[in-house]
């Protein structure tokens, strides 16, 4: 698949590739907005798990806020119409149950099997920040949970509601988008 064909195919479906601040605790320091800022800073080195979203998609995204990418064919490492179980080893070796990008695997991405699809992307251009629901923004944050009776609270990472302004403040130089029934819409910034 060429870059021109990939770009045209994504545009035809009004689709966007998003790496989410995952709701699950993926690593000890992986909280919003640091996790997304690190993903942006390391986008050329880290393979990033993304979802492809489009108007009316049936998915329940794995996060509420994410980085939007404009991939080239070479930056797409693998694609899957389900969670591909992707991960990277400490030595940088990448693993994914996804398939190489071609016309057939691209089309299968839109036949989602499970909660969401997964594209593994490295080296794609950042084009903005995506917010799944601008009226109920959720992200991971550090928090304290009750400990044993009489004990101290315990540190943990969990999902909490945040204000949309917190997303603007965390990514001052990037535009913020959301998906509507007619396609992607910019909700603010340059």
N, C-alpha and C positions, 0 to 999 in steps of 0.2 A: 504494500500500500504506500503510495507516495504522500508527501506532505499536503499537496493540493487536494488530493482525493479525501484524505482524513479531515482537513479543514472544511471542505465542502459538505462532507457527510455529517459532521457535527453541526454545522450551520443549518443544514436542511432539517435536522431534527430539533433545532434550537437547544442543543445539548451542551452541557458544561461539565468539565472534569474538576472535581473538588476533593482535596485532602482535608478531612475533618479533624478537628480537635475531638478525638474519640471519647465517647462517654466512659468507656472502660478504663481502668487504671492500667496503662500500658508500660509505664516506668515510674520510678519513685518521684521524679521531678516533672512529670508530664502534665502540667496544669496550664490552663488558659491564662494569659495569651502567650506565655513563654514557649509552649510546645509548638504553636504555629509560627512564632518568630524564629525558632530554631529550624523548623522545616523550611522556611523561606531562605534562611542563611545557608542551609546545607542542601538545597534542592539539587545542586549539581553532583553531590556525592552520595546522598541518601536515596535509596529506592523508597518511594512514598506510596502507600496504599491510598487509592482514591476511589470515589464513586462517580459514575456518569449519571447526571440528572437531566431531566427534560420536563417540559410542561405536562402535567397529568401523570407523572411517573408513579408507580405503585409502591415505591420503596419507603421504608422507615429508615432514614439515614442514621448512621452510627454516631452522629454528633449534630450540634446545632449551629456551629460556626466553623468555617473552613477556608482554606486558601484555594482560589480558582487558578487553574493552569490552562495555558494554550500549548498543548503538546505537539511535537513533531512525530512523525512515524518512528524515528529512531529513539525518541525519548520514552516511548511506550514499551515497557519490558514484557508485559503480559496482560491479558484481558480475561475476564471471567464473568458469567452471568450470575454468579453467586459469590459468597465469601470464599476466596481462594486459599485462605489459611496462610497467607504470605508472611514471611519473617526474614530477618537478616541475622546471620551469625555474628559473633564478636569480631571475626576476621574479615567481615564485609561480604561473605558469600551470601547471595540472595536465593531464597526459595519461594516458590509459588506454585499453586495448583492450576494457575491460569495457562492460557495458550498464547502463542505468538499472534500479534495483530495482523489480520488480513480481512478481506471483505466479509467472509463468513463469520469470523469471530467478532468482528465489529457488530454485525447485525444481531448475533446471539446475545450481545450485551443488553439489548433492549427487551429480551425475553427473560426477565429476572426470575431466578429460582431461589427464593428465600427472602431475607429481609432487605438485601441490597446486592448490587454487583460490585466487582472490584477490578480496577485497573492498577497495575504497578507502573509508576512513572518516575523517571530520573532525568533531570536536566531540562525540564519544560519551563517556559516563560510564565512568571506570575502575572496575572491580569486583574486581580482584585481579591476581595474577601466576600465570601458567601455566607448569608444568614438564612437558615431554613425557615424560621418563623419570626418575623420582625416584631410581632406582638407578644411573643413568649420566647425570649432568647435564653438559652441554657448553655452552660459550659462547665467544665471541670474546675474545681478549686480545692485548695487545701482546707481542711476543716477538722474540728475536734468532735469525736463521737464519745458517748458515755462509756466509761470504763466499768470495771467491776464495782459492785456496791461499796461505797466508801473509798473507792480508788480515784485516781486522777483520770481526766479525759484522755483519750488516745488520739494521736494524729492519724488522719486518713485523707483520701482523695475521693471526692464525690461530685455529683452533678448538682448544680444550684442555678437558680434564675439570676440573670444579670441584666443590666440596662443596656439598651442598644447604644447609648452614648459611650459605654465602656469599650465596645467594639471600635467605635470611631476613634476614641482616645488611644487605643492600643495600636492602631494602624493608620496613623495620621496622613501618610502619603498615598494610601490606596483607596480606591473607590469601593463602596460597599454595595452588594447586590442581593436580590432575592428572586425566587422563581415565582411567576404568576401563571395563570392559565394560558396567557398569550406569549409567555417567554420570560427571559431574564430582564429585570428592571433594576436600574441603579437607584439606590435610596439615599445616596449622599457622597460627598467629598469630590475632589477635582475631577 
